[in-house]
């Protein structure tokens, strides 16, 4: 739901650019699509503003664990003692004891870009990164209630850009960003009847963002120039409400997310001057999620989900990015885990395949334009997914894997595109000493 807010006015389209990853645990970078735009869009002097200067936001996040990622991200209708979803709090209602789950996402990205004439083309870049999108602990309580606490990396804005400047005095430019928006979530879920359950999330929104620009001149007589930009978000909370209805092997789920306005405080530091700006508001919009799980035949089921966040022009006032509603369409199929005696190892394994289409909310300046008055282009992303997993011997925990092949953006519209492969690994641990016998 959190997306990249783009600032494209900072750097001239001259010289050669190099983009690289900085750090092992980054959840959203300037590397995809927009680095090339920021490095090639406008002919203006370098200032302390770039792709994340409008709030330090990142690409639309998928917070789910590897099992659901392998199903294209369709988790709203998931349920079971271990098969809960981070999207729908109602899916926690069947947890029977103490659970702890964490997910890791190593990825390999390939970025291709073309800058407007007369600038030279940017060589393709390969970037490796590892992200940690979520950690969750859940515990069964009396009264058919489940309590959970989660950490979600809404966006990690770490990135690093290096390039040479030939306009004016020859120099090298280094831009580095750190920080982002995170969520601390508390969840409650309860079974109202055997077939109906409800859930509630309360998200505390926190984080900050810092960006530094360092320009080193080839002429030793010129001093190195340092600029910085700091953006802080106040700690605010918002609510999410979920429900599920289950009949036999069929289930449907739905979630409603409330909106929340975040006033942004920005501090710019340059040589001999500090400017503090306020009055800009970022609004995290309301949204909905609806999903279904349906049997197809023995051991085979299909899942589908539609997710929408109502971004629009009022979400963030800027002449550098416009907005539309975020939409994610997910579809997946699962061959369930085999349990019959005499089955081979491979037939016992669950097999999951899926895919999704994601329509980013960002409408970005077209390649060569310095702001949205020159025209905008959408960012569309599609992915194919695959995965499997293993249960622990006591069947209380396990390891799940997913593999995602993604493509986003069009060079003809945005000046850059991106393709990448992402591996998901989720580890689920359980404490069988906490049996939750009052739940049976």
Phi and psi in degrees as a GROMACS rama.xvg file:
@    title "Ramachandran Plot"
@    xaxis  label "Phi"
@    yaxis  label "Psi"
@TYPE xy
-73.7224  139.188  UNK-2
-133.075  168.334  UNK-3
-78.2921  126.485  UNK-4
-101.227  127.139  UNK-5
-103.502  136.864  UNK-6
-121.221  117.194  UNK-7
-115.574  14.7913  UNK-8
-98.8962  1.54601  UNK-9
-85.4494  -38.3289  UNK-10
-120.175  142.566  UNK-11
-72.0547  152.857  UNK-12
-89.0302  58.4261  UNK-13
-134.832  154.859  UNK-14
84.3428  -173.479  UNK-15
-108.554  140.258  UNK-16
-110.474  146.414  UNK-17
-133.908  126.683  UNK-18
-117.475  132.448  UNK-19
-144.57  159.769  UNK-20
-79.0126  149.467  UNK-21
-132.618  100.926  UNK-22
107.01  154.644  UNK-23
-90.272  -20.7142  UNK-24
-118.325  77.4068  UNK-25
-123.292  135.733  UNK-26
-104.537  -17.4025  UNK-27
-157.799  135.845  UNK-28
-128.376  170.619  UNK-29
-82.2369  -3.51101  UNK-30
-60.9144  -50.8798  UNK-31
-66.7852  137.896  UNK-32
50.1972  -55.8601  UNK-33
-86.5787  -19.3833  UNK-34
-58.0587  -46.8515  UNK-35
-62.2922  -37.2595  UNK-36
-66.9327  -44.6661  UNK-37
-65.169  -31.1406  UNK-38
-84.9435  -8.04191  UNK-39
-137.19  8.64881  UNK-40
-85.7373  -43.6534  UNK-41
-131.24  152.858  UNK-42
-99.9672  79.3404  UNK-43
-137.168  161.431  UNK-44
-64.7845  161.106  UNK-45
-72.3223  132.764  UNK-46
-135.554  171.089  UNK-47
-82.7607  67.3575  UNK-48
-156.175  141.528  UNK-49
-159.173  -150.845  UNK-50
-60.8298  -24.0464  UNK-51
-109.603  10.1737  UNK-52
-69.4585  -14.9465  UNK-53
-90.0459  26.9103  UNK-54
134.057  -3.04307  UNK-55
69.1035  36.5703  UNK-56
-88.8872  171.455  UNK-57
-134.229  -172.086  UNK-58
-66.3602  155.533  UNK-59
-55.5601  125.469  UNK-60
-90.4424  144.903  UNK-61
-115.651  107.897  UNK-62
-83.7854  -2.78035  UNK-63
-71.4801  159.689  UNK-64
-77.2262  171.932  UNK-65
-60.6225  -36.2054  UNK-66
-59.4128  -44.0803  UNK-67
-80.8646  -31.0423  UNK-68
-59.9658  -36.4558  UNK-69
-67.158  -18.5147  UNK-70
-96.8423  21.7465  UNK-71
78.6686  9.60405  UNK-72
87.5998  11.4085  UNK-73
-86.6046  92.9828  UNK-74
-120.729  -1.75013  UNK-75
-62.9487  -27.9252  UNK-76
-101.378  6.77649  UNK-77
-71.6853  144.889  UNK-78
-158.429  160.518  UNK-79
140.577  168.324  UNK-80
-60.3315  -28.6004  UNK-81
-123.136  -10.0799  UNK-82
-98.7602  47.3642  UNK-83
-85.2414  166.351  UNK-84
-119.831  149.027  UNK-85
-82.807  -11.8946  UNK-86
-81.4854  -42.1719  UNK-87
-113.297  111.235  UNK-88
-63.4289  -25.216  UNK-89
-64.3473  -21.1703  UNK-90
-68.0304  -11.2426  UNK-91
-80.1262  -7.99753  UNK-92
-64.0484  -21.2353  UNK-93
-97.7755  4.29043  UNK-94
-59.8465  133.649  UNK-95
-111.037  -11.5058  UNK-96
-154.155  -157.383  UNK-97
-88.3473  128.535  UNK-98
-129.762  146.498  UNK-99
-136.098  127.758  UNK-100
-134.081  138.518  UNK-101
-138.239  149.922  UNK-102
-129.233  140.432  UNK-103
-126.869  140.404  UNK-104
-131.362  87.538  UNK-105
-72.4933  145.116  UNK-106
-145.102  153.114  UNK-107
-125.372  118.246  UNK-108
-111.523  147.786  UNK-109
-128.134  119.315  UNK-110
-113.467  130.226  UNK-111
-121.661  137.679  UNK-112
-143.891  152.059  UNK-113
-132.262  123.275  UNK-114
-89.2899  153.966  UNK-115
-61.0149  147.215  UNK-116
-60.7934  144.974  UNK-117
-94.5283  14.7723  UNK-118
-67.5866  154.402  UNK-119
-77.485  158.444  UNK-120
-67.6072  148.81  UNK-121
-87.7766  128.304  UNK-122
-60.6503  147.643  UNK-123
-62.0173  145.385  UNK-124
-122.909  139.456  UNK-125
-108.91  128.661  UNK-126
-126.571  132.447  UNK-127
-107.583  140.262  UNK-128
-153.754  158.397  UNK-129
-132.122  130.088  UNK-130
-121.943  157.801  UNK-131
-127.457  89.1771  UNK-132
-74.1815  -25.044  UNK-133
-162.366  149.278  UNK-134
-137.442  133.32  UNK-135
-138.218  140.207  UNK-136
-122.013  136.011  UNK-137
-136.184  147.289  UNK-138
-144.289  139.432  UNK-139
-82.1077  136.196  UNK-140
-122.378  164.088  UNK-141
-60.6174  161.162  UNK-142
80.3895  23.3164  UNK-143
59.9405  32.8075  UNK-144
-111.308  141.078  UNK-145
-118.502  133.653  UNK-146
-113.602  137.044  UNK-147
-141.377  152.35  UNK-148
-131.714  138.999  UNK-149
-139.326  151.661  UNK-150
-114.194  128.555  UNK-151
-125.606  128.238  UNK-152
-85.723  90.7865  UNK-153
-60.7136  -44.6883  UNK-154
-161.523  137.049  UNK-155
-117.369  112.909  UNK-156
-91.1035  24.0531  UNK-157
-65.1131  130.109  UNK-158
-159.336  165.191  UNK-159
-146.538  130.416  UNK-160
-126.561  134.862  UNK-161
-126.664  138.755  UNK-162
-158.473  161.105  UNK-163
-100.723  148.505  UNK-164
-117.543  126.141  UNK-165
-108.938  -10.1164  UNK-166
-76.3898  130.503  UNK-167
70.921  -143.587  UNK-168
-69.1656  130.879  UNK-169
-60.2721  135.733  UNK-170
-158.783  169.945  UNK-171
-117.731  142.28  UNK-172
-118.121  132.832  UNK-173
-126.576  124.147  UNK-174
-120.93  130.437  UNK-175
-136.513  133.008  UNK-176
-121.75  144.447  UNK-177
-139.818  154.687  UNK-178
105.999  -158.29  UNK-179
146.067  -170.446  UNK-180
-106.496  132.806  UNK-181
-124.98  159.68  UNK-182
-121.665  135.28  UNK-183
-110.261  118.42  UNK-184
-118.54  134.291  UNK-185
-114.117  131.58  UNK-186
-126.814  145.045  UNK-187
-129.497  141.067  UNK-188
-142.625  150.862  UNK-189
-151.846  139.637  UNK-190
-82.7299  117.113  UNK-191
-81.9154  -44.9934  UNK-192
-134.837  171.075  UNK-193
-56.7351  -24.4219  UNK-194
-109.636  -5.14041  UNK-195
-131.293  131.599  UNK-196
-140.331  155.431  UNK-197
-127.895  160.429  UNK-198
-149.252  159.897  UNK-199
-141.433  131.623  UNK-200
-115.534  142.711  UNK-201
-124.518  114.694  UNK-202
-98.4291  126.266  UNK-203
-97.0454  119.419  UNK-204
-92.2778  125.706  UNK-205
-143.039  168.78  UNK-206
135.781  176.956  UNK-207
-159.028  172.548  UNK-208
-146.072  136.238  UNK-209
-133.488  137.243  UNK-210
-132.337  132.943  UNK-211
-122.799  139.332  UNK-212
-118.56  125.704  UNK-213
-125.479  121.309  UNK-214
-115.68  117.813  UNK-215
-108.818  124.83  UNK-216
-90.5377  145.502  UNK-217
-65.9874  -31.9014  UNK-218
-75.5957  115.429  UNK-219
-64.8293  -14.8858  UNK-220
-79.4601  -9.49283  UNK-221
-101.599  134.49  UNK-222
-76.3648  147.673  UNK-223
-65.127  133.524  UNK-224
-97.9413  133.246  UNK-225
-123.215  127.104  UNK-226
-128.215  156.826  UNK-227
-148.208  156.999  UNK-228
-135.989  130.046  UNK-229
-124.899  130.996  UNK-230
-123.788  130.229  UNK-231
-120.36  146.277  UNK-232
-115.612  133.097  UNK-233
-69.0061  150.167  UNK-234
-75.2219  109.03  UNK-235
-126.559  157.568  UNK-236
-118.176  155.678  UNK-237
-144.906  159.3  UNK-238
-105.306  149.854  UNK-239
-133.497  137.278  UNK-240
-123.029  133.531  UNK-241
-133.406  157.544  UNK-242
-150.981  153.952  UNK-243
-140.951  144.495  UNK-244
-125.229  127.38  UNK-245
-125.44  127.822  UNK-246
-134.165  104.682  UNK-247
62.2918  -127.786  UNK-248
-87.8231  1.53841  UNK-249
-95.233  143.967  UNK-250
-152.588  146.971  UNK-251
-131.138  148.609  UNK-252
-139.63  153.465  UNK-253
-147.674  147.862  UNK-254
-138.416  141.819  UNK-255
-122.904  130.699  UNK-256
-110.807  131.886  UNK-257
-83.5948  162.065  UNK-258
-91.1101  163.253  UNK-259
-153.728  130.505  UNK-260
-91.0789  132.433  UNK-261
-119.181  108.752  UNK-262
-68.9791  131.243  UNK-263
-98.6744  134.218  UNK-264
-110.795  121.385  UNK-265
-118.84  133.111  UNK-266
-123.326  124.159  UNK-267
-111.561  129.019  UNK-268
-113.6  125.231  UNK-269
-129.021  175.544  UNK-270
-62.2981  116.228  UNK-271
78.5128  7.5881  UNK-272
-150.587  145.819  UNK-273
-134.77  124.801  UNK-274
-116.575  131.51  UNK-275
-113.079  125.746  UNK-276
-119.792  141.785  UNK-277
-143.714  176.31  UNK-278
103.634  -12.6775  UNK-279
-87.3666  136.232  UNK-280
-123.947  130.79  UNK-281
-102.658  125.696  UNK-282
-108.3  114.566  UNK-283
-77.2083  119.247  UNK-284
-82.0172  167.554  UNK-285
-71.8793  163.17  UNK-286
-163.206  170.438  UNK-287
-135.615  154.834  UNK-288
-137.5  131.654  UNK-289
-132.932  139.751  UNK-290
-149.686  162.765  UNK-291
-143.699  147.106  UNK-292
-126.838  127.631  UNK-293
-136.504  140.135  UNK-294
-71.7504  143.68  UNK-295
-108.009  -49.5957  UNK-296
-161.931  -172.093  UNK-297
-54.292  121.728  UNK-298
70.6735  -0.468726  UNK-299
-117.464  131.181  UNK-300
-135.583  161.938  UNK-301
-120.971  144.132  UNK-302
-129.591  148.797  UNK-303
-147.079  152.285  UNK-304
-153.983  144.453  UNK-305
-122.656  129.181  UNK-306
-127.681  136.644  UNK-307
-140.612  135.311  UNK-308
-123.742  131.156  UNK-309
-87.3892  57.4718  UNK-310
-65.1451  143.106  UNK-311
-153.629  -173.968  UNK-312
-58.8738  -29.9731  UNK-313
-78.2107  -8.75357  UNK-314
-63.8064  -37.6476  UNK-315
-157.754  118.967  UNK-316
-78.3049  118.849  UNK-317
-160.751  146.829  UNK-318
-93.177  8.77923  UNK-319
-110.479  -7.51429  UNK-320
-157.016  138.558  UNK-321
-113.57  173.969  UNK-322
-137.056  152.731  UNK-323
-133.407  175.221  UNK-324
-67.4648  136.918  UNK-325
-76.5831  133.798  UNK-326
-136.862  133.478  UNK-327
-127.403  121.482  UNK-328
-107.331  119.564  UNK-329
-121.851  142.723  UNK-330
-144.793  137.04  UNK-331
-151.352  160.49  UNK-332
-132.994  141.635  UNK-333
-133.288  126.968  UNK-334
-89.8816  114.262  UNK-335
-65.41  161.754  UNK-336
-61.8911  132.441  UNK-337
-78.5467  139.403  UNK-338
-125.427  -2.59372  UNK-339
-75.9108  146.906  UNK-340
-65.3544  144.687  UNK-341
87.4724  -4.96199  UNK-342
-71.0956  144.345  UNK-343
-70.2974  165.557  UNK-344
-58.0233  -44.3551  UNK-345
-68.6552  -33.3521  UNK-346
-74.7745  -20.4639  UNK-347
-77.7799  -24.7908  UNK-348
-69.4802  139.629  UNK-349
-75.0874  144.633  UNK-350
-120.921  127.88  UNK-351
-127.298  131.993  UNK-352
-135.416  152.724  UNK-353
-174.639  -166.009  UNK-354
-176.806  169.945  UNK-355
-154.249  160.392  UNK-356
-120.366  124.37  UNK-357
-116.738  123.336  UNK-358
-100.522  102.798  UNK-359
-58.2418  150.375  UNK-360
-75.4358  -21.2766  UNK-361
-71.3657  131.382  UNK-362
-111.86  109.358  UNK-363
-100.745  156.602  UNK-364
-57.9716  137.798  UNK-365
-64.108  159.917  UNK-366
-54.6916  127.155  UNK-367
96.3607  -14.3395  UNK-368
-92.8105  145.055  UNK-369
-89.9673  -17.8414  UNK-370
-155.385  -178.538  UNK-371
-72.8638  -11.5425  UNK-372
-67.0971  -20.8175  UNK-373
-86.8211  6.46934  UNK-374
109.583  151.241  UNK-375
-125.73  159.848  UNK-376
-137.77  144.353  UNK-377
-82.8536  162.641  UNK-378
-111.928  114.577  UNK-379
-112.704  141.8  UNK-380
-132.902  137.757  UNK-381
-131.122  155.732  UNK-382
-149.463  147.819  UNK-383
-110.869  138.637  UNK-384
-129.499  154.325  UNK-385
-152.263  150.186  UNK-386
-172.863  172.641  UNK-387
-158.113  -167.956  UNK-388
-176.924  169.201  UNK-389
-129.592  142.228  UNK-390
-93.0835  150.425  UNK-391
-70.5111  166.458  UNK-392
-60.2086  -35.885  UNK-393
-85.2519  0.441665  UNK-394
62.2059  18.5202  UNK-395
-94.7573  -21.638  UNK-396
-135.836  -166.726  UNK-397
167.064  179.095  UNK-398
-126.69  131.426  UNK-399
-119.332  148.434  UNK-400
-126.678  148.252  UNK-401
-142.233  152.921  UNK-402
-133.501  125.977  UNK-403
-120.622  131.501  UNK-404
-112.641  118.518  UNK-405
-124.077  155.614  UNK-406
-143.109  138.543  UNK-407
-146.735  147.862  UNK-408
79.8659  161.537  UNK-409
-129.854  125.367  UNK-410
-61.6678  -33.1203  UNK-411
-65.2409  -27.3997  UNK-412
-97.9775  -44.7977  UNK-413
-107.042  -8.12774  UNK-414
84.2901  -0.61001  UNK-415
-160.399  154.944  UNK-416
-142.252  170.366  UNK-417
-143.457  138.334  UNK-418
-131.142  141.175  UNK-419
-156.375  160.733  UNK-420
-116.564  132.731  UNK-421
-129.465  128.263  UNK-422
-98.1021  133.782  UNK-423
-113.637  133.771  UNK-424
-131.693  121.682  UNK-425
-120.734  132.731  UNK-426
-112.525  125.299  UNK-427
-115.545  123.269  UNK-428
-115.811  146.666  UNK-429
-134.283  152.878  UNK-430
-107.489  98.1535  UNK-431
-70.274  -11.665  UNK-432
-71.5921  -20.1253  UNK-433
-97.725  86.3353  UNK-434
-78.6722  -23.4579  UNK-435
60.3509  45.4003  UNK-436
-63.0581  -21.1079  UNK-437
-69.481  -9.87427  UNK-438
-89.3754  -13.8424  UNK-439
